[in-house]
Every structure is written in structure tokens, then in C-alpha cells.
Amino acid sequence: MDYGIVLFTSDRGITPAAAARAAEEAGFATFYVPEHTHIPVKRESPHPRTGDASLPDDRYSRTLDPWVALATAAAVTSRIRLSTAVALPVESDPITLAKTIASLDHLSGGRVTLGTGFGWNVDELTDHGVPGNRRRTALREYLEAMSALWTSEEASYDGEFVSFGPSWAWPKPVQAHIPVLLGAGPSEKTFRWIARHTDGWLTTPADSDLDGHVALLKEIWRAEGRIDVPRICALGERPDPERLAHLDSLGVTEVIFGLPDRSPEEVEAWIGRLAGKVGLAPAAAH
């Protein structure tokens, strides 16, 4: 089981480059960042944690662009994977986003994973022209269209939200397949979507009782004809040895720890202490 780090990026505190470099040096496998283009002041969408229009953290409205953030991290690292937890592809132009992600994968030497979500903030999606009740369809089309641009010499797509004729698009990603994870709450409907369109599940911090959820995902995975193993990334866990051993036994493939909102020096020290608690060896020892 791997261990990852997620930085809730903003225009204050430690930079993505410094956090990613510290995480790589400490031996972590993946560095994650989130995405929100903006937060509408007047919203009908309740936040999943607060249950109303209030936000648990002011960084929601101060979030850095994820792909710019990961590009700065790529420039100062060489091993750690670069991912999002989560990105919101339907808030971007799909052709442009495919180019951005392919360029990052090319320049980083094939280290990109796309962690994506449907988007809890329907008001934010609405400002981007995506109806809340069509979020799943829009995301499916975006993923299919971007995959075509990444893999086909002459790519094309014809859908409800994405449509373009035969086109050339380079660079192609270094990876033959960019891994895609879906971050969403557990349900049979969502797990079926994950099994049909992605490589695995990124849990939410509220998903603490994973035993039944993991079992259901694996059952649906097999029922959908998947012969590989789903990636299961547990977000928001604590470095408790018994808990981590239990997650490993369930088939969780990565545990992701969130960084505190403190000074850069405190965050770097925190990363080092966390690495020790979970038994990671510094990168130089690998």
C-alpha cells in the first residue's frame, strides 16, 4: 500500500513545488492538489461537510489552478506521481485540458494521474454551462474525448457536451494510459460508473467505514467484466498503525494524508514526522 500527500493549495502557505519536493524526499508516492475555479457567493449547493452554504475552509475560494500547481511540482521532482484530488474537467474546455494534461505527462516523464469528480458545487458547474443533473454524462464525455486525443493519431468525438471532427493533437502522454480515479461518495450507482469509466475510487474524508464499500466496489467491478484490480485511494486518514494495516488488508492501494494549513517550515517538518510514523524511507535510500 502506497502513501500520498494532498495539499489544499492556496495563495498562502507552502507552495506546491516545495511541498511536492519535501514529500518526494520523504518517500511518499503521490502528490495531490484540488480544483475550484471560483466559489459563487450565493449558492444553493450545501457543502458535504457543513451541510449548508458555509465553507469549512477559506481556501476553497483561494485554490490555485491544479495543472499550473502540478507543473511547478514536476519541475523540482523526478519520482513522485502528480495527481488531483479532485479536478473538475467539465469546468474547462476538453480539447485544451487534454493538451494541458498530455503536456504535463510528457514533461514529467509519465507521472500524471487524473483524480476527478462530478462536482458537489452545482452552482459552480452552472457558471460553466454544465447542468447539475447532467454532471455524470458531461464527465463521461470529457474523459472519453480526452482519451481519444491522447491515444488516436486522428481523434474525433461526437457527444452532447463535447464534439469535434478528426484532429491531430500532440504531444501524446508518455503513459499509454493515464490513470483516472473518481472521487465521490459510495453508492452502487457510483461504483458502477467507476467500474465502467475509470481505474478506481478516491474516497471522501467522510467515508470512514470502508469495509462494506470496498467489498461492494470489488463485486461490481467483477460484474462489469473488469479483470484488473480497482485502485482504491483512501483520503483523509490518520497514521494509526492498526487502521493502516486494516486498510491494506481490504485492498486499499493508497492512503492519502492532508497537509496542515501552517507555515512552510512547519509543513515540511510535519511531512518528515508523518513519513516516520508510516515507516517510509527517505528517497535517497531507495
SEVEXDO-840405 format. One record per residue (C-alpha): residue in three letters; x, y, z. Coordinates in pm, 1 decimal. Layout:
N
resn = ala; X = X; Y = Y; Z = Z $
...
REM end
This chain:
286
resn = met; X = 0.0; Y = 0.0; Z = 0.0 $
resn = asp; X = 136.4; Y = 339.0; Z = -101.3 $
resn = tyr; X = 113.8; Y = 668.9; Z = 86.2 $
resn = gly; X = 31.3; Y = 1003.2; Z = -70.7 $
resn = ile; X = 8.2; Y = 1368.2; Z = 31.6 $
resn = val; X = -262.7; Y = 1619.6; Z = -61.1 $
resn = leu; X = -201.7; Y = 1993.2; Z = -34.9 $
resn = phe; X = -507.1; Y = 2218.9; Z = -27.6 $
resn = thr; X = -333.1; Y = 2479.0; Z = -242.7 $
resn = ser; X = -393.8; Y = 2849.9; Z = -199.4 $
resn = asp; X = -217.2; Y = 3182.4; Z = -237.7 $
resn = arg; X = -71.3; Y = 3148.5; Z = 111.8 $
resn = gly; X = 142.4; Y = 2895.0; Z = 292.9 $
resn = ile; X = 374.2; Y = 2639.8; Z = 138.8 $
resn = thr; X = 398.8; Y = 2631.6; Z = -239.5 $
resn = pro; X = 308.5; Y = 2316.8; Z = -435.2 $
resn = ala; X = 668.5; Y = 2286.8; Z = -554.1 $
resn = ala; X = 811.1; Y = 2297.8; Z = -201.4 $
resn = ala; X = 550.3; Y = 2055.5; Z = -65.4 $
resn = ala; X = 596.9; Y = 1808.2; Z = -351.6 $
resn = arg; X = 974.7; Y = 1818.6; Z = -317.6 $
resn = ala; X = 952.3; Y = 1755.5; Z = 57.1 $
resn = ala; X = 702.2; Y = 1472.4; Z = 2.9 $
resn = glu; X = 924.7; Y = 1307.5; Z = -257.6 $
resn = glu; X = 1232.4; Y = 1336.3; Z = -37.9 $
resn = ala; X = 1037.7; Y = 1177.0; Z = 249.2 $
resn = gly; X = 938.1; Y = 879.9; Z = 31.9 $
resn = phe; X = 571.9; Y = 949.8; Z = -45.4 $
resn = ala; X = 433.8; Y = 802.8; Z = -368.1 $
resn = thr; X = 191.0; Y = 1070.0; Z = -489.3 $
resn = phe; X = 133.5; Y = 1442.9; Z = -453.9 $
resn = tyr; X = -226.9; Y = 1563.6; Z = -492.5 $
resn = val; X = -388.5; Y = 1906.8; Z = -533.0 $
resn = pro; X = -757.9; Y = 2010.0; Z = -562.2 $
resn = glu; X = -952.0; Y = 2232.7; Z = -802.7 $
resn = his; X = -1213.9; Y = 2504.4; Z = -776.2 $
resn = thr; X = -1221.7; Y = 2774.3; Z = -1042.6 $
resn = his; X = -1433.7; Y = 3000.5; Z = -822.5 $
resn = ile; X = -1697.0; Y = 2980.8; Z = -549.6 $
resn = pro; X = -2024.1; Y = 3161.9; Z = -620.5 $
resn = val; X = -2115.3; Y = 3378.1; Z = -320.4 $
resn = lys; X = -2484.0; Y = 3288.1; Z = -345.2 $
resn = arg; X = -2522.5; Y = 2911.8; Z = -362.8 $
resn = glu; X = -2792.9; Y = 2652.1; Z = -328.8 $
resn = ser; X = -2541.7; Y = 2367.3; Z = -306.0 $
resn = pro; X = -2464.6; Y = 2262.9; Z = 52.3 $
resn = his; X = -2107.5; Y = 2172.0; Z = 131.1 $
resn = pro; X = -2080.3; Y = 1796.4; Z = 203.3 $
resn = arg; X = -1915.4; Y = 1857.6; Z = 541.8 $
resn = thr; X = -2109.7; Y = 2158.3; Z = 673.1 $
resn = gly; X = -2448.2; Y = 2065.4; Z = 526.4 $
resn = asp; X = -2521.8; Y = 2426.6; Z = 431.1 $
resn = ala; X = -2380.1; Y = 2714.0; Z = 224.6 $
resn = ser; X = -2095.7; Y = 2778.5; Z = 469.8 $
resn = leu; X = -1745.7; Y = 2657.0; Z = 379.8 $
resn = pro; X = -1517.5; Y = 2476.5; Z = 625.6 $
resn = asp; X = -1205.8; Y = 2646.1; Z = 486.9 $
resn = asp; X = -1149.1; Y = 2980.2; Z = 314.0 $
resn = arg; X = -901.0; Y = 2813.4; Z = 78.4 $
resn = tyr; X = -1196.1; Y = 2691.4; Z = -131.6 $
resn = ser; X = -1212.6; Y = 3040.5; Z = -281.5 $
resn = arg; X = -832.1; Y = 3076.8; Z = -299.5 $
resn = thr; X = -739.6; Y = 2749.8; Z = -472.0 $
resn = leu; X = -455.3; Y = 2755.4; Z = -723.5 $
resn = asp; X = -502.0; Y = 2616.9; Z = -1073.2 $
resn = pro; X = -421.3; Y = 2245.3; Z = -1031.2 $
resn = trp; X = -227.4; Y = 2196.8; Z = -1353.6 $
resn = val; X = -10.9; Y = 2503.8; Z = -1302.8 $
resn = ala; X = 49.8; Y = 2386.8; Z = -945.1 $
resn = leu; X = 148.3; Y = 2036.4; Z = -1058.4 $
resn = ala; X = 370.2; Y = 2175.9; Z = -1333.7 $
resn = thr; X = 572.0; Y = 2367.3; Z = -1074.0 $
resn = ala; X = 594.3; Y = 2046.7; Z = -869.5 $
resn = ala; X = 707.2; Y = 1847.4; Z = -1173.7 $
resn = ala; X = 995.2; Y = 2086.8; Z = -1230.7 $
resn = val; X = 1153.1; Y = 2017.3; Z = -890.4 $
resn = thr; X = 1081.5; Y = 1643.3; Z = -856.4 $
resn = ser; X = 1165.6; Y = 1330.8; Z = -1053.7 $
resn = arg; X = 982.7; Y = 1035.5; Z = -898.0 $
resn = ile; X = 665.1; Y = 1131.8; Z = -713.6 $
resn = arg; X = 338.9; Y = 1093.4; Z = -907.2 $
resn = leu; X = 136.5; Y = 1408.5; Z = -975.9 $
resn = ser; X = -238.8; Y = 1391.9; Z = -927.3 $
resn = thr; X = -555.7; Y = 1582.5; Z = -844.1 $
resn = ala; X = -797.3; Y = 1526.3; Z = -557.0 $
resn = val; X = -1002.9; Y = 1622.3; Z = -729.8 $
resn = ala; X = -1000.9; Y = 1805.4; Z = -1062.0 $
resn = leu; X = -1323.0; Y = 1918.3; Z = -1228.2 $
resn = pro; X = -1265.0; Y = 1861.4; Z = -1601.3 $
resn = val; X = -1610.0; Y = 1981.0; Z = -1708.3 $
resn = glu; X = -1515.6; Y = 2332.1; Z = -1593.2 $
resn = ser; X = -1255.2; Y = 2351.5; Z = -1871.6 $
resn = asp; X = -1254.5; Y = 2315.9; Z = -2247.4 $
resn = pro; X = -1191.1; Y = 1942.8; Z = -2305.8 $
resn = ile; X = -954.0; Y = 1986.6; Z = -2601.2 $
resn = thr; X = -743.7; Y = 2242.4; Z = -2416.2 $
resn = leu; X = -746.3; Y = 2035.3; Z = -2096.2 $
resn = ala; X = -637.3; Y = 1724.0; Z = -2284.8 $
resn = lys; X = -343.2; Y = 1923.7; Z = -2420.9 $
resn = thr; X = -253.0; Y = 2052.1; Z = -2074.1 $
resn = ile; X = -257.6; Y = 1707.5; Z = -1913.5 $
resn = ala; X = -69.1; Y = 1546.0; Z = -2202.3 $
resn = ser; X = 193.9; Y = 1820.6; Z = -2184.7 $
resn = leu; X = 235.8; Y = 1768.9; Z = -1809.9 $
resn = asp; X = 268.0; Y = 1394.1; Z = -1854.4 $
resn = his; X = 522.2; Y = 1447.9; Z = -2132.7 $
resn = leu; X = 731.6; Y = 1696.7; Z = -1936.2 $
resn = ser; X = 715.7; Y = 1499.3; Z = -1609.5 $
resn = gly; X = 820.9; Y = 1172.6; Z = -1770.0 $
resn = gly; X = 484.0; Y = 999.9; Z = -1736.0 $
resn = arg; X = 385.5; Y = 1076.1; Z = -1376.5 $
resn = val; X = 27.6; Y = 1206.4; Z = -1407.3 $
resn = thr; X = -285.4; Y = 1055.2; Z = -1253.8 $
resn = leu; X = -621.1; Y = 1227.0; Z = -1308.3 $
resn = gly; X = -830.2; Y = 1227.5; Z = -992.8 $
resn = thr; X = -1166.1; Y = 1367.8; Z = -1093.0 $
resn = gly; X = -1510.4; Y = 1430.3; Z = -951.4 $
resn = phe; X = -1865.8; Y = 1508.6; Z = -1057.2 $
resn = gly; X = -1854.4; Y = 1830.4; Z = -852.8 $
resn = trp; X = -2053.8; Y = 1892.2; Z = -534.0 $
resn = asn; X = -2088.1; Y = 2265.0; Z = -606.7 $
resn = val; X = -2364.6; Y = 2266.3; Z = -866.2 $
resn = asp; X = -2368.7; Y = 2648.0; Z = -869.6 $
resn = glu; X = -2001.4; Y = 2647.0; Z = -973.8 $
resn = leu; X = -2076.0; Y = 2398.4; Z = -1252.5 $
resn = thr; X = -2374.5; Y = 2605.0; Z = -1368.2 $
resn = asp; X = -2148.7; Y = 2905.0; Z = -1423.9 $
resn = his; X = -1950.6; Y = 2683.7; Z = -1661.2 $
resn = gly; X = -2262.2; Y = 2584.0; Z = -1854.2 $
resn = val; X = -2296.6; Y = 2233.8; Z = -1708.3 $
resn = pro; X = -2646.1; Y = 2147.2; Z = -1575.9 $
resn = gly; X = -2623.9; Y = 1982.3; Z = -1234.7 $
resn = asn; X = -2842.5; Y = 1691.4; Z = -1343.3 $
resn = arg; X = -2607.5; Y = 1615.3; Z = -1636.1 $
resn = arg; X = -2280.4; Y = 1609.4; Z = -1443.2 $
resn = arg; X = -2217.9; Y = 1238.0; Z = -1492.1 $
resn = thr; X = -2285.3; Y = 1245.5; Z = -1864.5 $
resn = ala; X = -2065.9; Y = 1551.1; Z = -1912.7 $
resn = leu; X = -1774.9; Y = 1397.8; Z = -1720.5 $
resn = arg; X = -1802.8; Y = 1069.3; Z = -1909.7 $
resn = glu; X = -1787.2; Y = 1253.1; Z = -2240.9 $
resn = tyr; X = -1490.7; Y = 1461.5; Z = -2130.1 $
resn = leu; X = -1295.9; Y = 1152.8; Z = -2023.7 $
resn = glu; X = -1377.6; Y = 969.5; Z = -2346.8 $
resn = ala; X = -1290.1; Y = 1269.4; Z = -2564.3 $
resn = met; X = -962.4; Y = 1336.9; Z = -2382.9 $
resn = ser; X = -867.2; Y = 970.3; Z = -2407.7 $
resn = ala; X = -925.6; Y = 986.0; Z = -2783.2 $
resn = leu; X = -699.1; Y = 1289.6; Z = -2811.0 $
resn = trp; X = -431.7; Y = 1116.3; Z = -2603.1 $
resn = thr; X = -432.1; Y = 787.7; Z = -2793.1 $
resn = ser; X = -554.0; Y = 833.8; Z = -3151.6 $
resn = glu; X = -348.3; Y = 970.8; Z = -3439.6 $
resn = glu; X = -664.6; Y = 1132.1; Z = -3574.8 $
resn = ala; X = -903.6; Y = 1186.7; Z = -3287.3 $
resn = ser; X = -1270.7; Y = 1279.2; Z = -3306.2 $
resn = tyr; X = -1571.4; Y = 1279.8; Z = -3073.7 $
resn = asp; X = -1942.3; Y = 1342.8; Z = -3110.5 $
resn = gly; X = -2141.6; Y = 1384.2; Z = -2789.3 $
resn = glu; X = -2386.9; Y = 1609.0; Z = -2610.8 $
resn = phe; X = -2121.6; Y = 1820.5; Z = -2434.4 $
resn = val; X = -1813.1; Y = 1750.7; Z = -2647.9 $
resn = ser; X = -1794.9; Y = 1739.9; Z = -3026.1 $
resn = phe; X = -1503.9; Y = 1779.2; Z = -3268.6 $
resn = gly; X = -1407.3; Y = 1635.2; Z = -3603.5 $
resn = pro; X = -1092.8; Y = 1437.2; Z = -3695.9 $
resn = ser; X = -799.4; Y = 1621.7; Z = -3543.4 $
resn = trp; X = -428.0; Y = 1592.7; Z = -3473.2 $
resn = ala; X = -313.5; Y = 1656.4; Z = -3117.9 $
resn = trp; X = 39.2; Y = 1614.8; Z = -2983.1 $
resn = pro; X = 223.3; Y = 1560.3; Z = -2759.4 $
resn = lys; X = 74.6; Y = 1229.4; Z = -2660.5 $
resn = pro; X = 119.6; Y = 1135.5; Z = -2293.6 $
resn = val; X = 425.8; Y = 929.3; Z = -2205.9 $
resn = gln; X = 195.7; Y = 678.1; Z = -2041.0 $
resn = ala; X = -0.6; Y = 453.4; Z = -2273.2 $
resn = his; X = -293.9; Y = 510.6; Z = -2038.0 $
resn = ile; X = -327.8; Y = 797.9; Z = -1791.6 $
resn = pro; X = -487.4; Y = 650.6; Z = -1477.2 $
resn = val; X = -823.3; Y = 802.1; Z = -1385.3 $
resn = leu; X = -977.0; Y = 793.1; Z = -1037.2 $
resn = leu; X = -1322.3; Y = 915.4; Z = -937.2 $
resn = gly; X = -1361.7; Y = 1094.5; Z = -606.7 $
resn = ala; X = -1719.2; Y = 1054.1; Z = -485.4 $
resn = gly; X = -1930.2; Y = 919.4; Z = -203.9 $
resn = pro; X = -2001.2; Y = 544.8; Z = -208.2 $
resn = ser; X = -2312.9; Y = 407.5; Z = -376.3 $
resn = glu; X = -2397.7; Y = 123.4; Z = -611.5 $
resn = lys; X = -2469.2; Y = 372.8; Z = -890.7 $
resn = thr; X = -2136.7; Y = 549.8; Z = -842.8 $
resn = phe; X = -1938.5; Y = 227.6; Z = -817.4 $
resn = arg; X = -2093.9; Y = 107.0; Z = -1141.9 $
resn = trp; X = -1988.5; Y = 435.2; Z = -1305.4 $
resn = ile; X = -1636.6; Y = 391.8; Z = -1166.7 $
resn = ala; X = -1610.0; Y = 35.0; Z = -1297.9 $
resn = arg; X = -1726.7; Y = 139.4; Z = -1644.1 $
resn = his; X = -1524.7; Y = 456.8; Z = -1691.3 $
resn = thr; X = -1223.3; Y = 476.8; Z = -1456.0 $
resn = asp; X = -939.6; Y = 287.9; Z = -1291.6 $
resn = gly; X = -1059.7; Y = 320.8; Z = -935.7 $
resn = trp; X = -1214.2; Y = 507.8; Z = -645.7 $
resn = leu; X = -1088.6; Y = 803.8; Z = -446.8 $
resn = thr; X = -1281.6; Y = 812.2; Z = -119.2 $
resn = thr; X = -1405.0; Y = 1126.1; Z = 54.5 $
resn = pro; X = -1291.1; Y = 1217.4; Z = 408.4 $
resn = ala; X = -1639.0; Y = 1121.5; Z = 532.1 $
resn = asp; X = -1600.3; Y = 760.0; Z = 417.4 $
resn = ser; X = -1457.8; Y = 608.5; Z = 735.9 $
resn = asp; X = -1634.2; Y = 269.5; Z = 731.1 $
resn = leu; X = -1479.7; Y = 126.6; Z = 415.5 $
resn = asp; X = -1521.1; Y = -249.2; Z = 466.2 $
resn = gly; X = -1862.0; Y = -283.7; Z = 302.8 $
resn = his; X = -1794.7; Y = -16.2; Z = 43.0 $
resn = val; X = -1472.6; Y = -178.6; Z = -78.7 $
resn = ala; X = -1643.5; Y = -517.6; Z = -95.1 $
resn = leu; X = -1930.4; Y = -370.7; Z = -299.2 $
resn = leu; X = -1694.2; Y = -194.5; Z = -538.0 $
resn = lys; X = -1500.0; Y = -514.9; Z = -599.9 $
resn = glu; X = -1824.4; Y = -707.4; Z = -658.2 $
resn = ile; X = -1948.6; Y = -450.3; Z = -911.6 $
resn = trp; X = -1602.5; Y = -433.2; Z = -1069.8 $
resn = arg; X = -1615.6; Y = -806.4; Z = -1145.6 $
resn = ala; X = -1979.6; Y = -789.3; Z = -1256.3 $
resn = glu; X = -1883.2; Y = -523.1; Z = -1512.3 $
resn = gly; X = -1629.0; Y = -763.9; Z = -1660.0 $
resn = arg; X = -1316.2; Y = -596.2; Z = -1524.8 $
resn = ile; X = -1031.6; Y = -845.1; Z = -1485.2 $
resn = asp; X = -786.7; Y = -596.5; Z = -1331.8 $
resn = val; X = -792.0; Y = -473.4; Z = -971.6 $
resn = pro; X = -950.6; Y = -137.1; Z = -886.0 $
resn = arg; X = -729.3; Y = 130.6; Z = -739.9 $
resn = ile; X = -872.7; Y = 238.2; Z = -406.7 $
resn = cys; X = -726.7; Y = 555.0; Z = -257.3 $
resn = ala; X = -839.5; Y = 644.7; Z = 94.1 $
resn = leu; X = -842.6; Y = 1019.3; Z = 156.0 $
resn = gly; X = -827.6; Y = 1188.2; Z = 496.1 $
resn = glu; X = -692.8; Y = 902.0; Z = 705.9 $
resn = arg; X = -472.3; Y = 922.9; Z = 1015.4 $
resn = pro; X = -137.8; Y = 743.5; Z = 1058.3 $
resn = asp; X = -272.6; Y = 486.4; Z = 1301.6 $
resn = pro; X = -82.0; Y = 155.2; Z = 1252.5 $
resn = glu; X = -383.2; Y = -68.6; Z = 1317.8 $
resn = arg; X = -606.7; Y = 133.2; Z = 1087.5 $
resn = leu; X = -346.5; Y = 135.8; Z = 811.5 $
resn = ala; X = -293.5; Y = -239.1; Z = 839.9 $
resn = his; X = -668.4; Y = -291.6; Z = 815.8 $
resn = leu; X = -696.7; Y = -72.9; Z = 505.2 $
resn = asp; X = -412.5; Y = -267.8; Z = 346.8 $
resn = ser; X = -594.4; Y = -594.1; Z = 417.1 $
resn = leu; X = -910.3; Y = -458.1; Z = 249.6 $
resn = gly; X = -724.4; Y = -390.7; Z = -73.3 $
resn = val; X = -677.7; Y = -15.6; Z = -36.6 $
resn = thr; X = -392.6; Y = 72.0; Z = -272.4 $
resn = glu; X = -300.9; Y = 415.1; Z = -134.5 $
resn = val; X = -369.9; Y = 620.2; Z = 177.0 $
resn = ile; X = -363.1; Y = 998.4; Z = 130.4 $
resn = phe; X = -285.2; Y = 1235.4; Z = 415.8 $
resn = gly; X = -384.9; Y = 1602.6; Z = 412.2 $
resn = leu; X = -128.3; Y = 1868.4; Z = 498.8 $
resn = pro; X = -199.1; Y = 2123.7; Z = 772.7 $
resn = asp; X = -251.5; Y = 2491.4; Z = 692.6 $
resn = arg; X = 67.7; Y = 2614.9; Z = 856.8 $
resn = ser; X = 389.7; Y = 2791.7; Z = 764.9 $
resn = pro; X = 613.0; Y = 2630.4; Z = 500.9 $
resn = glu; X = 870.0; Y = 2532.1; Z = 763.3 $
resn = glu; X = 606.9; Y = 2368.2; Z = 982.9 $
resn = val; X = 457.0; Y = 2179.1; Z = 689.7 $
resn = glu; X = 794.1; Y = 2043.5; Z = 578.1 $
resn = ala; X = 867.4; Y = 1927.3; Z = 933.4 $
resn = trp; X = 519.2; Y = 1772.4; Z = 953.5 $
resn = ile; X = 583.6; Y = 1575.6; Z = 632.5 $
resn = gly; X = 905.9; Y = 1437.9; Z = 779.5 $
resn = arg; X = 735.6; Y = 1330.8; Z = 1102.3 $
resn = leu; X = 449.0; Y = 1169.0; Z = 911.9 $
resn = ala; X = 690.6; Y = 971.4; Z = 695.6 $
resn = gly; X = 849.0; Y = 833.7; Z = 1009.0 $
resn = lys; X = 513.4; Y = 734.7; Z = 1157.5 $
resn = val; X = 416.0; Y = 530.0; Z = 849.9 $
resn = gly; X = 760.5; Y = 377.0; Z = 808.8 $
resn = leu; X = 870.7; Y = 544.3; Z = 486.3 $
resn = ala; X = 1236.9; Y = 554.5; Z = 390.5 $
resn = pro; X = 1375.8; Y = 880.9; Z = 251.3 $
resn = ala; X = 1403.2; Y = 887.4; Z = -127.8 $
resn = ala; X = 1781.7; Y = 881.6; Z = -115.3 $
resn = ala; X = 1763.7; Y = 539.5; Z = 49.5 $
resn = his; X = 1564.1; Y = 385.4; Z = -238.2 $
REM end
